[in-house]
Amino acid sequence: MKPVGTGQYTYEVIEQWGSLPAGMTFGPMSAVAADSQGRIYAFQRKDPPVLVFDREGTYLDSWGDSAIADPHGFFIGPDDVVYLTDRDDHVALRFTLDGKPLGVLGQRGQPSDTGCEEDGGRVVRAAGPFNKPTEMVVAPSGELYVTDGYRNSRVHRFSADGRLIDSWGSPGKHAPGEFHLPHSLWIDERGEVYVCDRENNRIQVFSPSGKYLTHWDDIHRPTDIYMDAQDRVYISDLKPTVTIMDKQGTVIARWDSPMGHGLWVDPEGDIYLADVMGKRITKYVRQR
């Protein structure tokens, strides 16, 4: 397959990345992330939900059997703590890299009352945590932010020890701070919050306390977002494409891709794309 991308952001494509031991098969791939050592963690919708590989795709380990009802978002912080969401159980959880539980936000099996009766449907009223949350990330301050999500229209902000500080967002299609399926988020070094407002075809940007700053609309149904140390922003969407932008929302590179649900960039600059429907990870190896 010919390379994709543009200029210094040109990549070789590996369509079926990663190998499993005999008897194991890949399930629907919801998300992917890398730890500080460059190991790759794939989050799939079957047991075991977490698969661990080296950068070449060699299987190393797995964990999480029976611990996650519905795997959705998966984020590894600079602290090498795993932050993930269990969509159908309405909780956000923290784990060590080898799968030891560290804490839970929300009450298992107890959705907040938003009046929404179908995933991605009309949210009658914004509510507290959680009704099908989508992703949890840690900010440089140590605070935790969660997008919520399939049957809510909020971003929730928690202290490092799990106390709810505040929430923002309301159901809607146009105005700043309105969301229709906030699907993922990223926090930059200043604490600013970038939210994939999926069904509104935009990325909204907020201050750490939820004040609207700007939005980017040159995107179609964004599903995940990653920002590197050079402030390059990588986005997967349901068009489906992979897009690289600068921090002002200007497109640097874009190419057709599988139906990406989750995305990550490893320490070497290679991109990993998680595909739910295709049950696979696609790797884009940056050409140097």
Beta strands, then each sheet from edge to edge (+ up, - down):
strand 1: 4-6
strand 2: 9-14
strand 3: 29-34
strand 4: 40-44
strand 5: 50-53
strand 6: 59-63
strand 7: 71-76
strand 8: 82-86
strand 9: 91-95
strand 10: 101-105
strand 11: 133-138
strand 12: 144-148
strand 13: 154-158
strand 14: 164-168
strand 15: 170-171
strand 16: 178-179
strand 17: 182-187
strand 18: 193-197
strand 19: 202-206
strand 20: 212-216
strand 21: 222-227
strand 22: 233-237
strand 23: 241-245
strand 24: 251-256
strand 25: 260-265
strand 26: 271-275
strand 27: 280-286
sheet 1: 1+ 2- 27+ 26- 25+
sheet 2: 3+ 4- 5+ 6-
sheet 3: 7+ 8- 9+ 10-
sheet 4: 11+ 12- 13+ 14-
sheet 5: 15+ 16+
sheet 6: 17+ 18- 19+ 20-
sheet 7: 21+ 22- 23+ 24-
end
